[in-house]
Amino acid sequence: MNRKHILLVGGTGMLAGLTSYLAIDHHVTVVGRDKENMANVVQRNPDTCHPLIVDYREEEALSSALQRAVRQNGPFDQVIAWVHRGSGKAMQLILDHSETAAVIHILGSRANPEYEKKCLCLNEQQSYRQVQLGAKHDGENFRWLTHEEIVHGVIDAIEHSSDYQLIGQLVNKGGKNG
Ligand SMILES: NC(=O)c1ccc[n+]([C@@H]2O[C@H](COP(=O)([O-])OP(=O)(O)OC[C@H]3O[C@@H](n4cnc5c(N)ncnc54)[C@H](OP(=O)(O)O)[C@@H]3O)[C@@H](O)[C@H]2O)c1
């Protein structure tokens, strides 16, 4: 087993199940702010799950936290980033510290994937793919994806390397963070 170093931004919320899944075989550095949520996730895989408690909107703090993670466990092989819109340079800083990584950028329902990509500077050694969160048709209405559906969708995207993958389907109504 080739143990990778994976950066999972937002891995203590709806992606907590993904953190636990990946930490079975890999080193996973997890970004979040809430210490209690972080402790709950880390305690499931204490040897391979590494907490990075930082607000990703604080540029200097994010940069030094990412540098620290790379010093401790080597360069990131893979990045999975769920970053709220309006978070300034957070996504770019994450890319700048992941120069040789395979990056999966998770987008909410209301994001425009082409625009999101256009806003970012990528280097030739990184790969960049997007996973967009849609909604599920439930009888006559649409509902949010469950955390389980989101985690399964992202695992599917990790295993199949298409440039863009939609989980569920897009509807005109936007979501809270989409
Ligand atoms: N289309 C869809 O289906 C869709 C789209 C979006 C959201 N949703 C739903 O809406 C719910 C809430 O969404 P959510 O975005 O709150 O998702 P979430 O994944 O439950 O929480 C956000 C994650 O990002 C971290 N985070 C947020 N802001 C941060 C910051 N400034 N610095 C560092 N880490 C930060 C959070 O950690 P901390 O809390 O510790 O900061 C947490 O790990 C989700 O549970 C999901 O089901 C659905």
Ligand as a Chemical Component Dictionary entry (heavy atoms), coordinates in Angstrom:
data_LIG
# 
_chem_comp.id                   LIG 
_chem_comp.type                 NON-POLYMER 
_chem_comp.pdbx_formal_charge   0 
_chem_comp.three_letter_code    LIG 
# 
loop_
_chem_comp_atom.comp_id 
_chem_comp_atom.atom_id 
_chem_comp_atom.alt_atom_id 
_chem_comp_atom.type_symbol 
_chem_comp_atom.charge 
_chem_comp_atom.model_Cartn_x 
_chem_comp_atom.model_Cartn_y 
_chem_comp_atom.model_Cartn_z 
_chem_comp_atom.pdbx_ordinal 
LIG N1  N1  N 0  -25.873 20.938 -2.849 1  
LIG C1  C1  C 0  -25.842 20.354 -1.670 2  
LIG O1  O1  O 0  -26.345 19.276 -1.502 3  
LIG C2  C2  C 0  -25.202 21.077 -0.552 4  
LIG C3  C3  C 0  -24.287 22.114 -0.778 5  
LIG C4  C4  C 0  -23.729 22.726 0.316  6  
LIG C5  C5  C 0  -24.100 22.352 1.596  7  
LIG N2  N2  N 1  -25.017 21.352 1.768  8  
LIG C6  C6  C 0  -25.465 20.950 3.082  9  
LIG O2  O2  O 0  -25.389 22.034 3.947  10 
LIG C7  C7  C 0  -24.814 21.593 5.179  11 
LIG C8  C8  C 0  -23.966 22.679 5.749  12 
LIG O3  O3  O 0  -22.912 23.001 4.846  13 
LIG P1  P1  P 0  -21.511 23.427 5.388  14 
LIG O4  O4  O 0  -20.741 24.146 4.381  15 
LIG O5  O5  O -1 -21.652 24.021 6.742  16 
LIG O6  O6  O 0  -20.804 22.032 5.428  17 
LIG P2  P2  P 0  -19.984 21.249 6.478  18 
LIG O7  O7  O 0  -19.062 20.407 5.698  19 
LIG O8  O8  O 0  -20.902 20.556 7.413  20 
LIG O9  O9  O 0  -19.101 22.333 7.287  21 
LIG C9  C9  C 0  -18.061 23.063 6.697  22 
LIG C10 C10 C 0  -16.665 22.417 6.896  23 
LIG O10 O10 O 0  -15.688 23.373 6.526  24 
LIG C11 C11 C 0  -14.996 23.838 7.689  25 
LIG N3  N3  N 0  -14.902 25.286 7.604  26 
LIG C12 C12 C 0  -15.888 26.161 7.301  27 
LIG N4  N4  N 0  -15.419 27.408 7.305  28 
LIG C13 C13 C 0  -14.105 27.317 7.625  29 
LIG C14 C14 C 0  -13.071 28.278 7.784  30 
LIG N5  N5  N 0  -13.286 29.592 7.628  31 
LIG N6  N6  N 0  -11.834 27.847 8.109  32 
LIG C15 C15 C 0  -11.583 26.525 8.280  33 
LIG N7  N7  N 0  -12.523 25.561 8.134  34 
LIG C16 C16 C 0  -13.775 25.960 7.816  35 
LIG C17 C17 C 0  -15.866 23.403 8.857  36 
LIG O11 O11 O 0  -15.100 23.266 10.032 37 
LIG P3  P3  P 0  -15.410 24.240 11.310 38 
LIG O12 O12 O 0  -16.870 24.210 11.523 39 
LIG O13 O13 O 0  -14.637 23.629 12.412 40 
LIG O14 O14 O 0  -14.906 25.559 10.883 41 
LIG C18 C18 C 0  -16.378 22.064 8.356  42 
LIG O15 O15 O 0  -15.379 21.088 8.425  43 
LIG C19 C19 C 0  -23.992 20.367 4.887  44 
LIG O16 O16 O 0  -24.093 19.507 5.977  45 
LIG C20 C20 C 0  -24.598 19.824 3.601  46 
LIG O17 O17 O 0  -25.440 18.725 3.863  47 
LIG C21 C21 C 0  -25.557 20.714 0.721  48 
# 
loop_
_chem_comp_bond.comp_id 
_chem_comp_bond.atom_id_1 
_chem_comp_bond.atom_id_2 
_chem_comp_bond.value_order 
_chem_comp_bond.pdbx_ordinal 
LIG N1  C1  SING 1  
LIG C1  O1  DOUB 2  
LIG C1  C2  SING 3  
LIG C2  C3  SING 4  
LIG C2  C21 DOUB 5  
LIG C3  C4  DOUB 6  
LIG C4  C5  SING 7  
LIG C5  N2  DOUB 8  
LIG N2  C6  SING 9  
LIG N2  C21 SING 10 
LIG C6  O2  SING 11 
LIG C6  C20 SING 12 
LIG O2  C7  SING 13 
LIG C7  C8  SING 14 
LIG C7  C19 SING 15 
LIG C8  O3  SING 16 
LIG O3  P1  SING 17 
LIG P1  O4  DOUB 18 
LIG P1  O5  SING 19 
LIG P1  O6  SING 20 
LIG O6  P2  SING 21 
LIG P2  O7  DOUB 22 
LIG P2  O8  SING 23 
LIG P2  O9  SING 24 
LIG O9  C9  SING 25 
LIG C9  C10 SING 26 
LIG C10 O10 SING 27 
LIG C10 C18 SING 28 
LIG O10 C11 SING 29 
LIG C11 N3  SING 30 
LIG C11 C17 SING 31 
LIG N3  C12 SING 32 
LIG N3  C16 SING 33 
LIG C12 N4  DOUB 34 
LIG N4  C13 SING 35 
LIG C13 C14 SING 36 
LIG C13 C16 DOUB 37 
LIG C14 N5  SING 38 
LIG C14 N6  DOUB 39 
LIG N6  C15 SING 40 
LIG C15 N7  DOUB 41 
LIG N7  C16 SING 42 
LIG C17 O11 SING 43 
LIG C17 C18 SING 44 
LIG O11 P3  SING 45 
LIG P3  O12 DOUB 46 
LIG P3  O13 SING 47 
LIG P3  O14 SING 48 
LIG C18 O15 SING 49 
LIG C19 O16 SING 50 
LIG C19 C20 SING 51 
LIG C20 O17 SING 52 
# 
